[in-house]
């Protein structure tokens, strides 16, 4: 059940580190840049999981789905492409939008795995795991939308640099 904590740590670390750095260096904080980097790191983590835990991921899919192992690898490569694109300013907004689509499209596999007690990443807990996974998906979607899409290129100035009337 450590995986959601790892995901949240990977997601938030670049933004947290850059926030601390901006406070000590008195430089503006580019929220979008570092939020996208965190999401990118999370997606690269997801990609790695698709290759290291490929057989477990296959079990997360119903048996009637053809080419399950190939599908796990292909979706892992999609996650890698999204992850890398989140580091490139030109593609960050598009990649974040694709990340949201991936979170929505892949969620039924998590529901299936939880309802069938698949022994991967907490799914063996059964339906109760969805009480963790569901909110995590909402956090990831909100992060992608509000920090990487909606507020694209948002800078926060240090407090002493803010102009007052």
Legacy VTK file of the C-alpha trace (Angstrom):
# vtk DataFile Version 3.0
C-alpha trace
ASCII
DATASET POLYDATA
POINTS 165 float
0.000 0.000 0.000
3.084 2.182 -0.212
2.536 2.935 -3.908
0.044 5.828 -3.439
2.472 7.483 -1.009
5.328 7.079 -3.490
3.167 8.570 -6.243
2.228 11.586 -4.117
5.875 12.082 -3.116
7.087 11.928 -6.733
4.265 14.214 -7.842
4.865 16.936 -5.274
8.658 16.839 -4.777
9.760 19.078 -7.685
7.205 21.741 -6.757
8.068 21.551 -3.045
11.820 21.736 -3.690
11.436 24.635 -6.122
9.143 26.432 -3.647
11.790 26.187 -0.920
14.508 27.236 -3.363
12.480 30.253 -4.522
11.993 31.384 -0.924
15.724 31.236 -0.138
16.960 32.576 -3.478
14.311 35.294 -3.791
13.391 34.168 -7.317
9.945 33.676 -8.872
8.425 30.206 -8.656
7.231 28.731 -11.947
4.396 26.600 -10.598
3.432 25.119 -13.951
6.961 24.032 -14.800
7.569 22.159 -11.563
4.033 20.784 -11.287
4.472 19.346 -14.796
7.855 17.937 -13.811
6.271 16.175 -10.836
3.537 14.743 -13.023
6.190 13.725 -15.539
8.187 11.887 -12.864
4.998 10.143 -11.729
4.276 9.039 -15.304
7.792 7.702 -15.710
7.221 5.769 -12.465
3.989 4.386 -13.972
5.912 3.404 -17.122
8.519 1.536 -15.073
5.740 -0.308 -13.260
4.277 -1.482 -16.558
7.551 -3.222 -17.383
8.676 -4.413 -13.936
5.199 -5.583 -12.882
3.919 -6.521 -16.352
2.436 -9.875 -15.320
0.651 -8.302 -12.341
-0.716 -5.597 -14.621
-1.973 -8.276 -17.016
-3.989 -9.716 -14.116
-5.634 -6.296 -13.666
-7.357 -6.793 -17.026
-10.311 -9.111 -17.654
-9.368 -12.346 -19.402
-11.620 -11.546 -22.375
-9.339 -8.655 -23.418
-7.006 -9.895 -26.173
-3.239 -9.296 -26.172
-3.209 -8.256 -22.522
0.594 -8.347 -22.140
1.123 -6.325 -25.317
-1.517 -3.869 -24.105
0.339 -3.445 -20.797
3.574 -2.694 -22.674
1.906 -0.302 -25.131
0.141 1.598 -22.362
3.451 1.760 -20.496
5.077 3.338 -23.552
2.211 5.837 -23.766
2.892 6.743 -20.142
6.587 7.187 -20.932
5.796 9.515 -23.842
3.446 11.575 -21.678
6.034 11.643 -18.886
8.809 12.888 -21.162
6.521 15.438 -22.852
5.706 16.907 -19.436
9.336 18.082 -19.219
9.164 19.955 -22.530
7.490 23.376 -22.100
6.048 23.324 -25.608
4.188 20.053 -24.940
3.338 20.358 -21.243
-0.267 21.459 -21.651
-1.034 18.789 -24.259
0.735 16.109 -22.210
-1.197 17.103 -19.081
-4.470 16.859 -21.016
-3.457 13.411 -22.273
-2.546 12.458 -18.706
-6.090 13.304 -17.620
-7.495 11.143 -20.439
-5.204 8.271 -19.411
-6.287 8.539 -15.769
-9.929 8.324 -16.819
-9.480 5.534 -19.380
-7.264 3.377 -17.139
-9.427 3.683 -14.015
-11.783 0.814 -14.965
-8.764 -1.532 -14.787
-8.270 -0.414 -11.190
-11.935 -1.037 -10.446
-11.744 -4.511 -12.006
-8.545 -5.330 -10.089
-9.950 -4.131 -6.769
-13.252 -5.981 -7.193
-11.364 -9.141 -8.139
-8.697 -8.844 -5.424
-5.743 -8.796 -7.817
-2.579 -8.959 -5.709
-0.838 -5.878 -7.100
-0.320 -2.513 -5.429
-3.138 -2.723 -2.900
-5.781 -4.231 -5.154
-5.700 -7.408 -3.059
-7.580 -5.401 -0.404
-10.650 -5.676 -2.590
-13.209 -2.946 -3.103
-11.953 -0.998 -0.055
-8.805 -0.162 -2.068
-10.982 2.028 -4.290
-11.427 4.315 -1.253
-7.713 5.079 -1.646
-7.335 4.762 -5.396
-10.395 6.864 -6.258
-9.272 9.944 -4.305
-5.723 9.470 -5.644
-7.088 9.560 -9.200
-9.007 12.743 -8.375
-5.837 14.330 -6.946
-3.853 13.377 -10.052
-6.521 14.716 -12.407
-6.882 17.939 -10.402
-3.086 18.374 -10.314
-2.840 17.910 -14.070
-5.728 20.271 -14.800
-5.282 23.080 -12.295
-1.478 23.181 -12.157
-0.423 22.027 -15.633
-3.274 22.966 -17.983
-5.355 25.784 -16.544
-2.594 27.887 -14.999
-0.091 27.305 -17.781
3.056 29.400 -17.225
1.932 30.674 -13.838
4.679 32.448 -11.859
4.569 33.313 -8.186
6.735 36.257 -7.229
8.522 36.354 -3.869
6.538 38.391 -1.307
8.971 41.315 -1.221
8.829 41.646 -5.030
5.046 42.114 -5.150
4.062 45.642 -6.069
1.686 47.391 -3.724
-0.340 50.562 -4.191
LINES 1 166
165 0 1 2 3 4 5 6 7 8 9 10 11 12 13 14 15 16 17 18 19 20 21 22 23 24 25 26 27 28 29 30 31 32 33 34 35 36 37 38 39 40 41 42 43 44 45 46 47 48 49 50 51 52 53 54 55 56 57 58 59 60 61 62 63 64 65 66 67 68 69 70 71 72 73 74 75 76 77 78 79 80 81 82 83 84 85 86 87 88 89 90 91 92 93 94 95 96 97 98 99 100 101 102 103 104 105 106 107 108 109 110 111 112 113 114 115 116 117 118 119 120 121 122 123 124 125 126 127 128 129 130 131 132 133 134 135 136 137 138 139 140 141 142 143 144 145 146 147 148 149 150 151 152 153 154 155 156 157 158 159 160 161 162 163 164
